[in-house]
Amino acid sequence: MLPEYKLYPQLRFMGNKYRLLPWIEEELSCLDYSSVLDAFSGSASVSYLFKTLGKRVYTNDFLNFTSTLGKAVIENRDVRLDTAQIKALCRPPGKGEEDRETFIRNTYEGIFYSPKDLDFLDLISFRLTGMNDPYKKALVMSALIRSCVKKQPRGVFTISGDLSRYDDGRRDLKLSLQEHFTEQMALYNRSVFDNGRNNRAFRGSVFDFDTEAYPVDLVYMDPPYVPRSDDNCYVKRYHFLEGLSGYWKGEEILYNTKVKKIAKKYTPFSYRREALSAFDRMFSQFRESILVLSYSSNGYPDLEELCTLMGRYKDRVEVKSRDHRYHFGTHDRVRRSRVQEYLIIGR
Ligand SMILES: C[S@@+](CC[C@H](N)C(=O)[O-])C[C@H]1O[C@@H](n2cnc3c(N)ncnc32)[C@H](O)[C@@H]1O
């Protein structure tokens, strides 16, 4: 028997659909499909649901850290780290490790975490370079990512420096990154399972996804929204995780910014003047599959426009809707907004 989606180590990630999974499962249950592409996989929560339903799952996202999560929990069918391996990763630095890089400590001291936490990230990153198994690497990195999110107030990397005003005594803020990591490794190990399918995790723009090499019955699309006011850029919020996932190699670091973020990555879905044609192109690209678009009432383009657009490629377009309460942090407050969540289904 396949496990339940609740085994998934839920990640605090903007726009994640974890709390909507039972609804998504129910609304899609009448559709006939055995393979699916989660084209904007993010935290990989929806991919994980599909995996527990026994589907062949392809995850795709244009960020490296999100693709790493996909590799660890979706593509990976049976690789885990044992206790001795986890302990070995956490042991104090030994002979031959004195000259390791200390980029993270050098760059982020005084910005994020304690010097001890930053040393730990440098050390594990160094040890990861000596690890060959791609799934073990992805699991370790996923556990580090979730540790970093838990320990960072609000889980976003737009805030830095003296964060004592956010300290409400929460355990997550008290534990060291090493303590978090040990706990997270156990959770990620537990989330690994084989659903008997050849699942794959890809990294790339949705427009580069090779539908001929990897045809699927259904494409689930959960793109970012055109921002109303506050910037919704994923790199701006999660630049530290994106950098960490590849030890900042090849990244352009904006040293003049307070939080030493990396350069934004372009996506047409974030621009009002480009979003409509991006949706059109994407629906056309996946026209051979059942189309499922997650969307919400505060998004642009509006529901009617999107349905009309999907109707160009599909005979039948249906809308399912549900109330959803989002919590999202701005710089000083947490706003809660009630929005209508939609699934636009084209067959
Ligand atoms: C709303 S989030 C997806 C949330 C996800 N369904 C979950 O449950 O966590 C949108 C994702 O789209 C990714 N993204 C943005 N533009 C993209 C593009 N052009 N191609 C592929 N991924 C993109 C972002 O990195 C982000 O992870």
The ligand as a Tripos MOL2 file, in Angstrom:
@<TRIPOS>MOLECULE
LIG
   27    29     1     0     0
SMALL
NO_CHARGES

@<TRIPOS>ATOM
      1 C1          3.1510   29.0090   -6.7740 C.3       1 LIG1
      2 S1          4.7490   28.2580   -6.7520 S.3       1 LIG1
      3 C2          4.3950   26.5450   -6.8530 C.3       1 LIG1
      4 C3          3.9390   25.9960   -5.5290 C.3       1 LIG1
      5 C4          3.8000   24.4940   -5.4820 C.3       1 LIG1
      6 N1          2.6360   24.0280   -6.2000 N.3       1 LIG1
      7 C5          3.7700   24.0200   -4.0560 C.2       1 LIG1
      8 O1          2.7880   23.3990   -3.6310 O.co2     1 LIG1
      9 O2          4.7390   24.2690   -3.3340 O.co2     1 LIG1
     10 C6          5.4090   28.6710   -8.3150 C.3       1 LIG1
     11 C7          6.7460   28.0530   -8.6740 C.3       1 LIG1
     12 O3          7.0020   28.3280  -10.0490 O.3       1 LIG1
     13 C8          8.3980   28.4280  -10.2540 C.3       1 LIG1
     14 N2          8.5690   29.1260  -11.5470 N.ar      1 LIG1
     15 C9          8.3790   30.4280  -11.8400 C.ar      1 LIG1
     16 N3          8.5400   30.6580  -13.1530 N.ar      1 LIG1
     17 C10         8.8440   29.4710  -13.7270 C.ar      1 LIG1
     18 C11         9.1030   29.0620  -15.0620 C.ar      1 LIG1
     19 N4          9.0790   29.9380  -16.0820 N.pl3     1 LIG1
     20 N5          9.3600   27.7490  -15.2950 N.ar      1 LIG1
     21 C12         9.3760   26.8630  -14.2880 C.ar      1 LIG1
     22 N6          9.1510   27.1960  -12.9900 N.ar      1 LIG1
     23 C13         8.8720   28.4880  -12.7130 C.ar      1 LIG1
     24 C14         8.8910   29.1380   -9.0090 C.3       1 LIG1
     25 O4         10.2610   28.8590   -8.7820 O.3       1 LIG1
     26 C15         7.9750   28.5500   -7.9200 C.3       1 LIG1
     27 O5          8.5900   27.4740   -7.2780 O.3       1 LIG1
@<TRIPOS>BOND
     1     1     2 1
     2     2     3 1
     3     2    10 1
     4     3     4 1
     5     4     5 1
     6     5     6 1
     7     5     7 1
     8     7     8 2
     9     7     9 1
    10    10    11 1
    11    11    12 1
    12    11    26 1
    13    12    13 1
    14    13    14 1
    15    13    24 1
    16    14    15 ar
    17    14    23 ar
    18    15    16 ar
    19    16    17 ar
    20    17    18 ar
    21    17    23 ar
    22    18    19 1
    23    18    20 ar
    24    20    21 ar
    25    21    22 ar
    26    22    23 ar
    27    24    25 1
    28    24    26 1
    29    26    27 1
@<TRIPOS>SUBSTRUCTURE
     1 LIG1         1 GROUP 0 **** ****
